[in-house]
Amino acid sequence: MSGWAQKRFWKAVTVAETGDGFAVELDGRRVKTPAKAPLAVPTREMAEAIAAEWDAQTESVDPKSMPCTRSANAAIDKVAHQHSEVAAMLAEYGDSDLLCYRADSPVELAARQAAEWDPVLDWAAAELGVRLQPRTGVLHQSQEAAALALLAEKTHALTSFQLAAFHDLVGISGSLILGFAAASGWRSAEEIWLLSRLDERWQEEQWGVDEEARAAAEVKRQEFLHAKRFFDFS
């Protein structure tokens, strides 16, 4: 028995400015979130991206083809009600940041990590005022408390819509610093994604491509690129 899918019932999709932001309307009726909250977003650009997703639906609605709608729903129904908890969870990545855990061998991998990751740490020191220290090996070594506190402060300062996107930028990359670098536009989202995959790229060079792993990585890549796009809308 196939699952039930909502049918398209509307003809026109429009964006309307409201007292709480920008809304998307289907034949003049405002779209709501799964939790039945009014879907109000902070910018017209975000609303227009969501409207385009609704307008692209054909006979039935495919939520998988509506990433901006899903992210907005998450920001409204989840993040807005757990902002402090989500921010605190993401800030914890700073104490175990991907960029700080370096290989001691082979020397070629260690050299590549230094060459590709040190510039991001340098950027964080200059732009975020935080200097995280690299470690060799996999055993946890805490970063300075003052640095972690500043990163936490910056994370908590994000809006619910920004935090919804930031959640994926950090979680997918495994790095709070790469999340901030992507959000700020330090480099393109594609370049930052590749930085987060340095170890995996090295393994592919040594042992060849695992097609199943590559397919899973491509899903994450698309999610990362979307998160950057959604952050920019906010």
C-alpha positions as CSV (number, residue, x, y, z in Angstrom):
1,M,0.0,0.0,0.0
2,S,1.5,3.3,-1.1
3,G,1.9,6.2,1.3
4,W,-0.5,9.1,1.2
5,A,0.7,12.2,-0.6
6,Q,-0.8,15.7,-0.4
7,K,-2.3,16.7,-3.8
8,R,-1.7,20.1,-5.3
9,F,-4.9,22.1,-4.7
10,W,-3.7,25.6,-5.5
11,K,-3.3,27.6,-8.7
12,A,-1.3,30.7,-7.6
13,V,1.6,31.0,-5.2
14,T,2.4,34.5,-4.0
15,V,4.6,36.2,-1.4
16,A,3.1,38.7,1.0
17,E,4.7,41.1,3.5
18,T,3.1,40.7,6.9
19,G,3.5,42.1,10.4
20,D,5.8,39.2,11.3
21,G,7.9,39.0,8.2
22,F,7.1,37.5,4.8
23,A,4.6,34.9,4.1
24,V,3.9,32.5,1.3
25,E,0.3,32.2,0.2
26,L,-1.5,29.5,-1.9
27,D,-4.5,31.1,-3.6
28,G,-4.4,33.8,-0.9
29,R,-4.2,31.3,2.0
30,R,-1.1,31.4,4.1
31,V,1.2,28.4,4.3
32,K,1.6,26.9,7.8
33,T,4.3,24.8,9.3
34,P,3.7,21.1,10.2
35,A,3.0,22.3,13.8
36,K,0.4,24.7,12.4
37,A,2.3,27.9,13.0
38,P,2.1,30.6,10.4
39,L,5.1,30.3,8.1
40,A,6.7,33.7,8.5
41,V,10.3,34.2,7.3
42,P,12.6,37.2,7.8
43,T,13.4,38.1,4.2
44,R,11.7,38.4,0.9
45,E,14.4,36.3,-0.8
46,M,13.7,33.4,1.5
47,A,10.0,33.7,1.0
48,E,10.5,33.8,-2.8
49,A,12.7,30.7,-2.6
50,I,10.0,28.9,-0.6
51,A,7.3,30.1,-3.0
52,A,9.2,28.7,-6.0
53,E,9.3,25.3,-4.3
54,W,5.6,25.3,-3.8
55,D,5.0,26.5,-7.3
56,A,7.2,23.7,-8.7
57,Q,5.0,21.0,-7.3
58,T,2.9,19.2,-9.8
59,E,0.1,16.7,-9.0
60,S,1.3,15.8,-5.6
61,V,3.6,17.4,-3.1
62,D,7.1,16.0,-2.7
63,P,8.7,17.4,0.5
64,K,12.1,16.1,-0.5
65,S,12.1,18.7,-3.4
66,M,11.4,21.6,-0.9
67,P,14.6,22.1,1.1
68,C,13.9,25.8,1.9
69,T,10.5,25.0,3.1
70,R,11.8,22.2,5.3
71,S,14.5,24.5,6.8
72,A,12.0,27.3,7.5
73,N,9.7,24.8,9.2
74,A,12.6,23.6,11.3
75,A,13.5,27.1,12.3
76,I,10.0,27.9,13.4
77,D,8.8,24.7,14.9
78,K,12.0,23.5,16.5
79,V,14.9,25.9,16.7
80,A,12.9,28.9,17.9
81,H,11.6,26.8,20.9
82,Q,15.1,25.3,21.7
83,H,17.4,28.1,20.6
84,S,19.7,28.0,23.6
85,E,20.0,24.2,23.6
86,V,20.7,24.0,19.9
87,A,23.3,26.8,20.1
88,A,25.0,25.2,23.1
89,M,25.2,21.8,21.3
90,L,26.8,23.4,18.2
91,A,29.2,25.5,20.3
92,E,30.5,22.3,21.8
93,Y,32.1,21.4,18.4
94,G,34.7,24.1,19.1
95,D,36.3,21.9,21.7
96,S,36.7,18.9,19.3
97,D,36.9,20.7,16.0
98,L,37.8,18.7,13.0
99,L,40.5,21.2,12.0
100,C,42.4,20.7,15.2
101,Y,42.9,16.9,15.0
102,R,45.9,16.1,12.9
103,A,47.5,12.9,11.7
104,D,51.0,12.2,12.9
105,S,51.5,9.9,9.9
106,P,51.9,9.6,7.0
107,V,53.8,12.8,6.8
108,E,52.2,13.6,3.5
109,L,48.7,13.6,5.0
110,A,49.9,15.7,8.0
111,A,51.5,18.2,5.6
112,R,48.3,18.5,3.6
113,Q,46.2,19.0,6.7
114,A,48.5,21.8,7.7
115,A,48.5,23.4,4.3
116,E,44.7,23.3,3.9
117,W,43.4,23.7,7.4
118,D,45.9,26.2,9.0
119,P,44.6,29.0,6.8
120,V,41.1,28.5,8.2
121,L,42.4,28.7,11.8
122,D,44.3,31.8,10.8
123,W,41.1,33.3,9.4
124,A,39.3,32.5,12.7
125,A,42.0,34.2,14.7
126,A,41.7,37.3,12.6
127,E,38.0,37.5,12.1
128,L,36.5,35.7,15.1
129,G,39.2,36.6,17.6
130,V,39.7,32.9,18.4
131,R,42.9,30.9,18.0
132,L,42.2,27.2,18.2
133,Q,45.3,25.0,18.6
134,P,45.9,21.9,16.5
135,R,46.6,18.5,18.2
136,T,48.3,15.4,16.9
137,G,46.4,12.2,17.3
138,V,42.8,11.4,18.3
139,L,42.8,11.8,22.1
140,H,40.8,14.8,23.2
141,Q,42.7,17.9,24.5
142,S,40.6,20.8,25.6
143,Q,40.9,24.2,23.9
144,E,41.3,27.4,26.0
145,A,38.1,28.2,27.9
146,A,38.1,31.9,26.8
147,A,38.2,30.8,23.1
148,L,35.3,28.4,23.6
149,A,33.3,31.0,25.5
150,L,33.7,33.5,22.6
151,L,32.7,30.9,20.0
152,A,29.6,30.0,22.2
153,E,28.7,33.7,22.4
154,K,28.8,34.1,18.6
155,T,26.8,30.9,18.1
156,H,24.1,32.0,20.6
157,A,23.8,35.4,18.8
158,L,22.5,33.7,15.6
159,T,18.8,34.0,14.8
160,S,16.7,30.9,14.8
161,F,16.7,30.9,10.9
162,Q,20.5,31.3,10.8
163,L,20.9,28.7,13.5
164,A,18.8,26.2,11.5
165,A,21.2,26.5,8.6
166,F,24.3,26.7,10.9
167,H,23.2,23.4,12.4
168,D,23.9,21.7,9.1
169,L,27.0,23.7,8.2
170,V,28.6,22.6,11.5
171,G,27.1,19.1,11.8
172,I,27.9,18.0,8.3
173,S,31.4,19.4,8.2
174,G,32.3,18.4,11.8
175,S,33.8,21.8,12.4
176,L,32.5,24.9,14.2
177,I,35.2,27.0,12.5
178,L,34.2,25.7,9.0
179,G,30.6,26.5,9.9
180,F,31.5,30.1,10.6
181,A,33.8,30.3,7.6
182,A,31.0,29.1,5.3
183,A,28.4,31.4,6.9
184,S,30.7,34.4,6.5
185,G,31.6,33.7,2.9
186,W,35.3,33.3,3.6
187,R,35.4,31.0,0.6
188,S,32.7,29.3,-1.5
189,A,30.6,26.6,0.1
190,E,32.0,24.1,-2.3
191,E,35.6,24.9,-1.3
192,I,34.7,24.6,2.4
193,W,33.0,21.3,1.8
194,L,36.2,20.0,0.2
195,L,38.2,21.1,3.2
196,S,35.9,19.1,5.5
197,R,36.5,16.1,3.3
198,L,40.3,16.3,3.3
199,D,40.8,13.0,5.1
200,E,38.2,11.2,2.9
201,R,39.8,12.6,-0.3
202,W,43.2,11.4,0.9
203,Q,41.8,7.9,1.5
204,E,40.3,7.8,-2.0
205,E,43.7,8.8,-3.5
206,Q,45.4,5.9,-1.6
207,W,42.8,3.1,-2.0
208,G,40.4,4.2,-4.7
209,V,36.8,5.3,-4.7
210,D,34.1,3.5,-2.7
211,E,31.0,4.3,-4.8
212,E,28.6,3.7,-2.0
213,A,30.5,6.1,0.3
214,R,30.8,8.7,-2.5
215,A,27.0,8.5,-3.1
216,A,26.4,9.1,0.6
217,A,28.9,12.0,0.6
218,E,27.1,13.6,-2.4
219,V,23.9,13.7,-0.4
220,K,25.7,15.5,2.5
221,R,27.3,17.8,0.0
222,Q,24.0,18.9,-1.4
223,E,22.7,19.4,2.1
224,F,25.7,21.5,3.0
225,L,25.3,23.7,-0.1
226,H,21.7,24.2,0.7
227,A,22.5,25.2,4.3
228,K,24.8,27.9,3.0
229,R,22.1,29.1,0.6
230,F,19.5,29.2,3.3
231,F,21.9,31.0,5.7
232,D,22.4,33.7,3.1
233,F,18.7,34.1,2.7
234,S,18.3,34.8,6.4
